[in-house]
Amino acid sequence: MSMTANLPATVNKAEVLAGISHWHELIHKIMTSEAGRALLQQQALRALHEGTYPTAQVIEAADAGHPAADWAVRRYAAEFFAAGRERELLVQVRAYAVQSLVRHPGDDWPERRHAAEVIDQDRWLEFSPQMRADVVQFLSRPAASYPQGRKLADIWTRNIAIAVMVEEAAKRWNLSRTRKDATERRSAAYYVSKLKGIKLGEQQINRISWHHNQVAAKLSALRINL
C-alpha cells in the first residue's frame, strides 16, 4: 500500500498557509539571531548554577572565545561577588574572573588590575565596597560581538521552530513532513517555506526538518498550544 494512500486528495492551500502564518506570528520573535544568542547565554548560565554541564567545559569554551560561554562565566562570578559569596566560587571560575578583569585595556585598567590582584591573592581586607561594585559592573557587561556569518548560535532557535511548525502542520492537515523531488503532492515543509520572513527554500526546510525531527517530536509531545 502507498504511504500516501490515507492522505486526502486535496488540501486547502489558503487554510494551511493561514494556519502556519498564525503560528509564525506567535513565535517569530524567538527565531531571530538575537533571541538564539540570548537563550544560549541563559542556558549556559543555568548550567553553571544547576551543575548540569561541567564547569570546566563551559570555561574551556569561554577561553576559546565563545561569546555565550564567556558571558555566562562572567555573569555567574558577578552574581557571587554581588552577594558577598566570592569565597565560595570554584577556583577555576575565580581565575577566569581575574583574567577577565585584566584581559582588556582601558582607562580603568589600573583599578581593574589592582582588584584582580586583590582577588587572586585573597587580600579580602582590601576588597572595599567600591571595588566590589566595580568588579560586579565589569563582569556583568554584555556579551562580546559574535563572529560574522550564520553560526549555530544565530539559527538554532529558528531551526527548532521551523521543525516544530513542519511537524505540527503535518499532523493538523495530514501532510507528509517532507517530500522527494519526484513527489507532486505538497508537503508541510513546502508550506513552511512559503512563509514571509523565512527566506529558505523547500529543500532547506527539508534538511532542517530531517536534522531536528527528534527535537521537534519531543517539543510536539509537550502539546504546546500554538
C-alpha positions as CSV (number, residue, x, y, z in Angstrom):
1,M,0.0,0.0,0.0
2,S,1.2,3.5,-0.8
3,M,2.4,5.6,2.1
4,T,0.1,8.4,0.9
5,A,-3.0,6.2,0.5
6,N,-4.7,7.6,3.5
7,L,-4.0,11.3,2.7
8,P,-6.7,13.5,1.3
9,A,-6.5,14.1,-2.4
10,T,-6.6,17.9,-2.0
11,V,-5.6,20.4,0.7
12,N,-6.9,23.9,1.1
13,K,-3.7,25.8,0.5
14,A,-5.0,29.1,1.8
15,E,-6.1,27.4,5.0
16,V,-2.7,25.8,5.6
17,L,-0.8,29.0,4.9
18,A,-3.1,31.0,7.1
19,G,-2.6,28.5,10.0
20,I,1.1,28.3,9.7
21,S,1.4,32.1,9.3
22,H,-0.5,32.4,12.6
23,W,2.0,30.1,14.3
24,H,4.8,32.1,12.8
25,E,3.4,35.3,14.1
26,L,3.3,33.9,17.6
27,I,6.8,32.6,17.7
28,H,8.8,34.6,15.2
29,K,10.5,36.6,18.0
30,I,12.3,33.5,19.2
31,M,13.5,32.8,15.7
32,T,15.9,35.7,15.4
33,S,19.7,35.5,15.8
34,E,19.4,37.8,18.9
35,A,16.9,35.5,20.6
36,G,19.1,32.5,19.8
37,R,22.2,34.1,21.3
38,A,20.4,35.3,24.4
39,L,18.8,31.9,25.0
40,L,22.2,30.2,24.6
41,Q,23.7,32.6,27.1
42,Q,21.0,32.0,29.6
43,Q,21.2,28.2,29.1
44,A,25.0,28.3,29.8
45,L,24.4,30.4,32.9
46,R,21.7,28.0,34.1
47,A,24.0,25.1,33.5
48,L,26.6,26.7,35.8
49,H,24.1,27.2,38.5
50,E,22.5,23.8,38.3
51,G,25.6,21.8,37.5
52,T,24.0,20.2,34.5
53,Y,27.1,20.8,32.4
54,P,30.7,20.5,33.6
55,T,32.0,24.0,34.7
56,A,35.4,23.2,33.2
57,Q,33.9,22.7,29.7
58,V,32.0,26.0,29.9
59,I,35.2,27.7,30.9
60,E,37.1,25.9,28.1
61,A,34.5,27.3,25.6
62,A,34.9,30.7,27.1
63,D,38.7,30.6,26.8
64,A,38.2,29.6,23.2
65,G,36.3,32.8,22.5
66,H,32.7,31.6,22.6
67,P,30.7,34.8,23.5
68,A,27.8,32.9,25.2
69,A,30.2,30.9,27.5
70,D,32.3,34.0,28.3
71,W,29.2,36.0,29.3
72,A,27.8,33.1,31.4
73,V,31.0,32.6,33.4
74,R,31.4,36.3,34.0
75,R,27.8,36.7,34.9
76,Y,28.0,33.7,37.2
77,A,31.0,35.1,39.0
78,A,29.4,38.6,39.2
79,E,26.4,37.2,41.0
80,F,28.6,35.6,43.7
81,F,30.6,38.9,44.1
82,A,27.3,40.9,44.3
83,A,26.0,38.6,47.0
84,G,29.3,38.7,49.0
85,R,29.9,35.0,48.3
86,E,33.1,35.3,46.3
87,R,35.0,33.0,48.5
88,E,32.5,30.2,47.6
89,L,33.5,30.4,43.9
90,L,35.2,27.5,42.3
91,V,38.9,28.1,41.8
92,Q,38.6,27.9,38.0
93,V,35.7,30.4,38.0
94,R,37.5,32.9,40.2
95,A,40.6,32.5,38.0
96,Y,38.5,33.3,34.9
97,A,37.1,36.4,36.6
98,V,40.6,37.5,37.4
99,Q,41.7,37.0,33.8
100,S,38.6,38.9,32.6
101,L,39.5,41.9,34.7
102,V,42.9,42.3,33.2
103,R,42.3,41.0,29.7
104,H,41.2,44.2,28.1
105,P,43.0,47.6,28.4
106,G,41.1,50.8,29.1
107,D,41.1,53.9,31.2
108,D,40.1,51.9,34.3
109,W,42.7,49.2,33.7
110,P,45.0,50.1,36.7
111,E,42.0,49.8,39.0
112,R,40.9,46.5,37.5
113,R,44.4,45.2,37.7
114,H,44.6,46.1,41.4
115,A,41.2,44.4,42.0
116,A,42.4,41.3,40.1
117,E,45.5,41.1,42.4
118,V,43.4,41.5,45.5
119,I,41.0,38.7,44.4
120,D,43.8,36.4,43.2
121,Q,45.8,36.8,46.4
122,D,42.9,36.5,48.8
123,R,43.5,40.0,50.2
124,W,39.9,40.4,51.1
125,L,40.6,43.2,53.7
126,E,41.4,45.4,50.8
127,F,38.2,44.5,48.9
128,S,36.3,47.6,49.5
129,P,32.5,48.1,48.7
130,Q,33.5,50.3,45.8
131,M,35.9,47.7,44.5
132,R,33.2,45.1,44.8
133,A,30.7,47.3,42.9
134,D,33.3,48.0,40.1
135,V,34.1,44.3,39.8
136,V,30.4,43.3,39.6
137,Q,29.8,46.0,37.0
138,F,32.7,45.0,34.8
139,L,31.9,41.3,34.9
140,S,28.3,42.0,34.1
141,R,29.0,43.7,30.9
142,P,27.2,42.5,27.7
143,A,28.4,39.5,25.7
144,A,31.2,40.2,23.2
145,S,30.3,40.5,19.5
146,Y,29.6,37.2,17.7
147,P,31.6,36.3,14.6
148,Q,30.1,37.2,11.3
149,G,28.2,34.6,9.4
150,R,25.4,32.2,10.1
151,K,26.7,30.4,13.2
152,L,24.8,27.9,15.2
153,A,24.1,30.5,17.9
154,D,22.2,32.5,15.3
155,I,20.0,29.9,13.8
156,W,19.4,27.1,16.4
157,T,16.1,28.5,17.8
158,R,15.0,29.3,14.2
159,N,15.6,25.8,13.1
160,I,13.8,24.2,16.1
161,A,10.8,26.5,15.5
162,I,10.8,25.5,11.8
163,A,10.9,21.8,12.6
164,V,8.1,22.2,15.1
165,M,5.9,24.0,12.5
166,V,6.6,21.3,10.0
167,E,5.7,18.6,12.5
168,E,2.5,20.4,13.6
169,A,1.4,21.2,10.0
170,A,1.9,17.6,9.0
171,K,-0.3,16.4,11.9
172,R,-3.0,19.0,11.6
173,W,-3.5,18.8,7.8
174,N,-2.4,15.2,7.3
175,L,0.6,16.1,5.2
176,S,3.9,14.4,4.7
177,R,6.6,16.3,6.6
178,T,8.9,16.4,3.6
179,R,8.8,15.1,0.0
180,K,11.2,13.9,-2.6
181,D,11.8,15.9,-5.8
182,A,9.5,13.5,-7.8
183,T,6.6,13.8,-5.4
184,E,3.9,16.1,-6.7
185,R,1.8,16.4,-3.5
186,R,2.9,19.4,-1.4
187,S,4.5,18.7,1.9
188,A,4.4,20.5,5.3
189,A,7.9,21.7,4.5
190,Y,6.7,23.3,1.3
191,Y,4.1,25.3,3.1
192,V,6.5,26.5,5.8
193,S,9.0,27.6,3.1
194,K,6.3,29.9,1.7
195,L,6.1,32.0,5.0
196,K,7.1,35.6,4.7
197,G,10.4,36.2,6.5
198,I,11.7,32.6,6.4
199,K,13.7,33.1,3.3
200,L,14.5,29.4,2.9
201,G,13.6,27.1,0.1
202,E,11.7,23.8,0.5
203,Q,14.9,21.7,0.3
204,Q,16.5,23.7,3.1
205,I,13.3,23.3,5.2
206,N,13.5,19.6,4.4
207,R,17.1,19.4,5.7
208,I,16.2,21.3,8.9
209,S,13.2,19.0,9.5
210,W,15.3,15.9,9.0
211,H,18.0,17.1,11.3
212,H,15.6,18.3,14.0
213,N,13.0,15.6,13.8
214,Q,13.8,14.1,17.2
215,V,13.8,17.6,18.8
216,A,10.5,18.5,17.0
217,A,8.9,15.3,18.1
218,K,9.8,15.9,21.8
219,L,8.5,19.5,21.7
220,S,5.3,18.5,19.9
221,A,4.7,15.8,22.6
222,L,4.5,18.7,25.1
223,R,1.3,19.7,23.3
224,I,2.5,23.4,23.0
225,N,-0.6,25.5,22.2
226,L,0.4,27.3,19.0
